[in-house]
Amino acid sequence: MSAEGDGVDWDDAYANAAHIPRAETYPPRWAAAAAAFRAKAGGQIDVPYGPHPRQRLDLFQPQGLARGVVMFVHGGYWMRFDKSVWSHLAAGPLAHGWAVAMPSYRLVPEVAIADITRDITAALQHIAQMHPDGPIHLTGHSAGGHLAARMLCDDVPLSPEVASRIARVVPISPVSDLRPLRKTQMNERFRLDEAAARAESPALRTPRPGVPVTVWVGGAERPVFLDQARWLAAAWPGAALKIEEGSHHFDVIAGLEQPDSALTGTVAGA
């Protein structure tokens, strides 16, 4: 489908799985690795941060006193998945002494993307109460990268105490400008008009100052995701851009499983 006569097939442009070999094998492998990790690591599972069944989070603790807490927000175009698929990605930050929190959230079309932003705001507030000491690092992948970035935007109503603890943000393959998504068939679920798309676009918002930001993206991702990463890095003063050569949209997060990966080092501040 092309939109507005521009000749671009926007559905294909934002279709990741169609351009990744054996893409269908990734979700079951992620889920299996996550379940095995939880069986070994334990943690606080399904902690409610709101009344909806999806307003739940998991919190994994490192050995010894935690340096602070990393919040990882999952992706899925705000339409699919939950926290249970990604638990194994806590392994890298945990090895560096960080607690790791992973929230689920309500999905479109039950709610709007702005409501999901409010869910993650509530989850972050709750995580800060559960872990009242130390800095907070924010990361997330794809739609989760969007949501992690949104938490640094100055229009998000975090308490001053929580906002002051945010010490690092690493959006991974984020959607930073939602306006192009209005040209896709996915917008039948998103229901974004121009005003809503602008309001929820981190690249069009003002970040809170003084927080280091690294926008991380795979070099083998779809061109639009490289664009989205570049737009955010260019829009936010001082933000760095890291292009991980050879990584596509589904394996760009794999480094979070490894304590010695560059991605884990960036998220943990190691």
N, C-alpha and C positions, 0 to 999 in steps of 0.2 A: 504493500500500500504506500503510495506516495501522498504527500499532503500539500495542500495549498499550491499545487502546481510547481513545486520546487524541484521535482524530479528525484527526490531522495526517498528511498524505502526506509522510513523511520522505524518500522517494526523490525526489519532485519538489522538495522544499525544498532538497535539496543537488544538484539537477541544474542545472548552469550552462548547458551548451550548448543545452538545450531552450528557454531564455529569451533567447538572444542571436541576433539576426538574422544569417543566413548564417554560423553558427558553424562549419560544416564547412570554410569557406575559411581559417580562421585557422591550423591546423597546417601545411598546405602552404606558406602564405606565411611563417610563422615559419622553417620548414626552409630555404626558398630564401634568405631574408635571412641566415640563419646561415651557410649555405655560402658565399655571396658575401662575407660578412665575413671568414671564415677564409681564403679565397683571397687577400684583400687584406692582412689583418693578420698572417698567419702564426701564430706562437705555438708552444708546446710542447703537442702533441696526444697524447692517449691515454697519459698518464703513469700507470703503475700505482701504486695505493696499497694493493693487496691482491691475493690470488690469483684472485678471481673475474673473469670477463671484463667484468663491469659495474663493477668497482671501478677505474675509470679517471677521470682528470681532465684538463682542458685549462687551460693557463695563458697568458694574454695579457699582454704587457709594454708599458708606455707608452714614449714617447720620453723619453730621459733617465733619471735616477735616480728610481725609484718612491717615492712617499710612504709606501707600505704596500701592503697587499693586501686587496681585496674578494673575499669568497667569495659567489657566487650559487648557490643551490640550486633546481633546477627543481621544478615541480609535476607534477600528473597523478594525484592521489589515491593516491600511492605505488604505482600500478598500471601506469603507462605513461610514455612519453617517455624521453629521455636527454639528456645535455649537448649533443649536436650540434644540437638544435633551437633553442638559445637564445644562440648565440655573439654575435649582433648586439647583445644587451643589454649587452655589455661596453663598447660605444662611449662611453657617457656617462662612466662612471668613468675609463676610459682617458684621455679628454680632460682630466681633472683631475689626471692624473699618478699614478693608482692602477693597479697590476697587478690583474688580475681572474682568479680561479680558478673553474672550473665543474666540479664532480664529477657523474658518474653514480653510481648506487647500485643494489643489488639490489632487486627488486620483489616485492610480494605477488602471488600467494600462495606463491611460492617461499620467502619468508622472512616473518617477522612485522615489524610496524612497529618494534618495539624493536630488531630486528636492523638495520633501516635507520638508526635513530639511531646505532647503533654504527658503521655504515659512514661516516656523515658525521663522526662523531668521529674516526675513523681518517683520513679525507680531510683534515680540518682540521689534524690533527697533521702530516700529510705536507706540506700547503701551507705550514705554518709553517717546516718544515725547508727547503723549497725557497726560501722568502722569509724569511730569518732576521731581517731588520731591519724596523723600523717597526710601526705599529699594524695591527690586523686589524679590518675591518668586515664584518659578517655580514648578508646579506639573502637572501631567497628568496620564492617565490610559491606561495600555496595550500598544498599539502602541503610544498613547499619552505620556505614561511614558517613552518610548524610546525617543520621541522627546523632552520632557522636559530635560532628561538627556543629550541629544546631545547638548543642549544649553550651558552646562557647559564644554564641550570638547574644548580643546585649539585650535583645527583646525577650529572651527566655527567662521566666520569673523564678530563678533560683534564689534561695536565701543568700544574703551576703556571706554568711559563714561557709556555705558550700561553695559558692562561686570563688571565694578566696583560696580554697584548697585545690582548685584545678591547676595542675602544674605542667601538664603536657597533653597534647591532643594529636593523635595519629589516625586520621581518616584513611582507610584502605579502599582504593577503587571507589571513591564516593560519587554519588550523584549530587553535584553541587549547585546546578542550575536546573530546576524542574521544568522550565518552559518548553524545552524540546519534547518532553514526554507527552505534552498535550497533542502532539501530532501522531502518537501511536494509538493502536487499538486498546492498549492498557488503560488509556484515559477513560474508557467506559467504566472502569472500576475506580480509578483515582478521582474522577469528576473534578479535575482541576480547571478552573478558569484562570485568566491571566493574573488576576489579583492574588488568588490563592497560590499559584505557582511562584510568583515573585516573593510572597511572604514567607514561603517555606524553602527558599533557595539560599543556602549559606553564602554562596558567592555574591549574593546581592544584599547581604546583611553585614552589620558591623560587628567584628569580634571583640570580646573583652581584651584589653591590652595586656601585654607583658607575659603572655603564655606561649611557650614554644610550640609550634605546629609543624609537623612533617606530613605532607600529603604523599601517600605511598600508592603506586600503581604498577601493574605488570606491563613490561614492554611488549608482550604479545597479546595484549587485550584489544578489544574492538576499538577502532579509532575514536569513537565518541567517548569512551571511558578515559582514554588518554587526554582528550579535550577537557572533559569534566574535571580531571585532576589538575590540569594546567590552569583552568579558569580559577579554581579555588586558590591555588598557590599564588597566582598573580593578583588576585583580589585582596588577599589578606596580607597586610604589611609584615614582612619578616618571615613569612611561611616558606619552608623548604619543600622542594619537590624531589622525590626519589622514584626513579623508574627502574624497576627490577627486571633486568633483561631476561627474556625467555619465559617469563611467567605469564600465564593467562588468568582469566577472571576466577577460575575455580581453584588454581593451585597457588595463587599469590598469597593466600593466608597460611600456607603450610608451615612457614617459618615460625609461627607462634607455637608450634609443638616443640621446637628445638631451643634449648637454653642459649646456644652459641650462635644463633642466626642473627643476621643484621636486623631483621624486622623485630625480633624479640628485644634486641639491644636498644632499638629506637623506642619501642613502647615502654620498656622498663627504665630507660635512661641509664643503662649500664655503661 
